Amino acid sequence: MVDRKANAKNSLDVLVAGAGYVGLAAAVSLKQARPSLAIAVVDAAPAGVWQKDGRASAIAAAACRMLDQLGVWAGIAPEAQAITEMIVTDSRTADPVRPVFLTFDGEVAPGEPFAHMVANRDLNGALRGSAEELGIDIIEGVAVSAFDPSGAGVTVHLADGATLKARLLVAADGVNSKLRDMAGIKTVKWEYGQSGIVCTVAHERPHNGRAEEHFLPAGPFATLPLKPGKDGNRSSIVWVERTEDARKLVDGDDLVFEHELELRFGLKLGEIRVADKPRAWPLGLTLARAFAAPRIALVGDAAHGIHPIAGQGLNLGFKDVAALAEVVVEADRLGQDIGALDVLERYQQWRRFDTVQMGVTTDVLNRLFSNDIGPLRAVRDIGLGLVERMPRLKDFFIRQASGLSGDTPRLLKGEAI
């Protein structure tokens, strides 16, 4: 039996399942806007596991505005690395020269970069600190084993035998969401036959805030700038390969891995070395057919898992959080039942089209660029060149990447709910 404060108050307004960035942001957003709401977070991972995450994430400008509005960005910003420039190339691994087809300046407004690279530990730690200050209980090391929506609430059964009751259950338990399955929500899903390799690379010369994405036949190879650390200059690598090749690279000889990495990374930043253990995970597209069911709302990867080619996965999750918080807070102020299906359908209508659109876009981009078909290469390179020559179109893509396009929730504009 897990010892926790939540045993003393098992009747909640909102229970969030999943203590990742999206789940914690959902809890903090709701509690900050409506302090009267009783909110708790439950997570299957053992306590402290999040501190061992050595990865980093690209946080778009809109998400940075939201984190600032939630009062956590000030604690993250000193260790965040602004992306000041983005370049795109389309080449083969063996090409001696990689011509730049597309460049983006890194600002959506004067002094506001369109994205920052943030260490996952820093992001999670800042959100946890805010949750604790707001009095949100975080129950770790125990999963949700079942839930029963009925009448004006939902009864949630935990794996250790405890029971909690809430008016709304928020599923933020990842792309393989058990809660989504328990709710009977089906998905559209397929695998790409690709895996994403992630690692940190230390290099001799500074990156000057530049991010690069090389479209290679097996998939994109992205170099993302990190804040200098004890290893000196650093960048995060997101390297997409065919799954079989990725497995061999990660599990094989370190010298072979570093050689293949150097072929793709190049020597523009001087000598490089791998600063942590590379890891790989399979890539696919997963879209929930519904984002809500009686008493439950899906957010983040539980609602959608997309290809990392556009770097929008986490930022879509933050957009879910901002929209759900706005809908729930508004309903609560009007005295409505925050877990009622008609309330949750407002959230679903707000988010579902945008998410499906992004899923389809990343799917098409991956199929278009992850190949070595000569005529197709020529067409896409002409297309990239045309975008490079059209400033207004480039501005449109920057706003898309920054999360500031479309029907943007107030939190993502930096406004209070």
Secondary structure, DSSP 8 states (H G I E B T S, - for coil): ----GGGG--B-SEEEE--SHHHHHHHHHHHHH-TTS-EEEEESS-TTGGGG---EEEEEHHHHHHHHHTT-HHHHGGG-EE--EEEEEE--TT-S---EEEEEESEEETTEESEEEEEHHHHHHHHHHHHHHTT-EEEES--EEEEEEETTEEEEEETTS-EEEESEEEE---TT-HHHHHTT--EEEEEEEEEEEEEEEEESS--TTEEEEEEETTEEEEEEEEEEETTEEEEEEEEEEEHHHHHHHHHS-HHHHHHHHHHHH-STTSSEEE-S--EEEEEEEEEES-SEETTEEE-GGGTEE--GGGS-HHHHHHHHHHHHHHHHHHHHHTT--TTSHHHHHHHHHHHHHHHHHHHHHHHHHHHHHSS--HHHHHHHHHHHHHHHT-HHHHHHHHHHHHT-SSS--GGGGT---
